Amino acid sequence: MRPLNRTQARQARTNRVSILLNDSEMRALDRYCDCYGVKNRSRLVREMLMRAVLKQFEKDSPTLFD
């Protein structure tokens, strides 16, 4: 394995988050991954989660004319 450069070292994922899904949620996730050819579910969930978080941050941020 090659050594990480400075940018990769700063962005290395070292924090673990675990979630539990019920049967219907898992079926829906599996179906989505099958339909859209998703091979990396962790990446999918991480990107969707961060997209929702950042969207909410943007929505909640103050604007000039508030």
N, C-alpha and C positions, 0 to 999 in steps of 0.2 A: 504494500500500500504506500502510495507516495505521500510525502509530508504536505500539510496544509499551508497555503500561503496566508498572508495577514488577513485578507478579506474573508477567506473561507474560515479561518479560525474565529473571527468575530461573529460569523453567522452560523457557526456549528450549533446544531440543536442538542442541547444538553438537558433540557427540562422535559419531563414526561407527563402527559395528560392522558388519563384513561377514561373512557365513557362506556356506559352500559346501554344497550338497545334492547327493546322488547322484540318479540318475534316479528310483528308486522313492520316495525322500523327496519329491522335487519333484512327482511324480504324486499322492502322498498329500495334499500341501499344496494342490495345484490342485483335487483332488477335494473336499476339505473346503470350500474357498472356494466352489466351484460349488454344493455341496449346501446350504450354510448362507448363501449370498448375501453372502459377505464381499467387499467392494469394495476394502478397504485392507489388503493383506497385511502391510505393514510394521507397522501398528498392531496387527494380530492377533498377529504374532510377538513384538513388544515387550511387549504385555500378558500373553501366555502366559509369556514368559520371566520378567518381573518377578513375576508371581503365583507361579511356582515358586521363585524366589529368596526372596521374602518368606515363603513358607510354610516353607521350610527354615530361615530365620533364626528364625522363631517356634518351630519344633520344637527347634532347638538352644539356644534361650535358657534360662538357668537359671530354675528355679522355686523357690518358697519352701521346698518340702519335698524337694528333691533331696539 
